C-alpha cells in the first residue's frame, strides 16, 4: 500500500520498525509531529475524503495496549478473551465498519513499540492462558508486508504455548506454515455485499481459495460469516456463498465458524450517521438494545438461524459460534 504522507512522532524515530517502514515508502512526504493524537484526533476532519487519500501515522502507544474483549465480539469459548490494538484503522473501506464510528479519522496509525506489547502479554500470561484477537481494529495480514505486525503476533504464538492468537482478514493472503496456536480467520461475504459495501477488499472467491490453501498447509482456519447484512434476497445470497465455500473447502476441516448479524454500538452508529449521511447501512432503522444497534429481533434471529442451518449440513453444530 502506498501513502503519500507519513506523520511520525518524534520519539518514534528511535525505533527500528519506523526506519523499516519509511524505507519501504521512500517517496512519501514525512512530517514530524509531537503526538499522533494531534493529527488523528483533531476536530473537523473529513473522514470519507481521507479514505481516498489515506495518510499513515507512525507512533508509540502508551497506556493500555491489550483490552478485554467486548460483549459484541465472540470469545469462541475462551475464558480469558482479549484484543490488541497495535494498529488503528484499516486499509479497506467497508461501509458497515464500526471503525467509521469509533475513530474521528480515516488515517491509519501504526504503533512501533511492539516489545511493550510483548511485555503486556507476558504479564497477563502469568494469570493463565489467554486468547488474543490481534486484528480487530485493522487488518494486520493485509498490512503485513509493510508493518510486519502479523509476523510479530505469529512469533508471539510460537514463543508462548498458552497464547492463542486470531488474525482476521478480508485479504487473500497466502498462509504457508502451521503455527498450532494461530487461527487465520477469513471473513467471507456474498459477492453482492463485497462489491457494494466492502471497497478495496479481496474478491470473496479469492478469500475462499486462500482459506482452502491455508487448510491444506495445515493451518487452523476460521470462516467468519460476520456480519450478515440484510440485503435484498439475502437468503439466496448467503446460500450461494455457503455453497461456494463448500465447493472449495472441506468445511469439516475448519477449526470453527463465526456467525453474526450486523451490530454496532449505538454511540458509534450516531457518529457514523453524522460522518456518512448518505450511507444506507448507517441509516437503516435499527433496534437499540443494551446500547447496541441491531436488526429487529425476529429478523436477527431468522438470519442467524438460516445461516447456521445451512452450515450444519457441512460442519458440526459445536463448531458454529454465534454472537448472541
Beta strands, then each sheet from edge to edge (+ up, - down):
strand 1: 5-9
strand 2: 29-33
strand 3: 56-59
strand 4: 66-68
strand 5: 81-84
strand 6: 87-88
strand 7: 93-94
strand 8: 108-111
strand 9: 130-133
strand 10: 163-169
strand 11: 182-187
strand 12: 198-199
strand 13: 220-228
strand 14: 256-261
strand 15: 263-265
strand 16: 287-289
strand 17: 292-294
strand 18: 320-322
sheet 1: 2+ 1+ 3+ 8+ 6-
sheet 2: 4+ 5- 9- 10- 11- 13- 14- 18-
sheet 3: 7+ 12-
sheet 4: 15+ 17- 16+
end
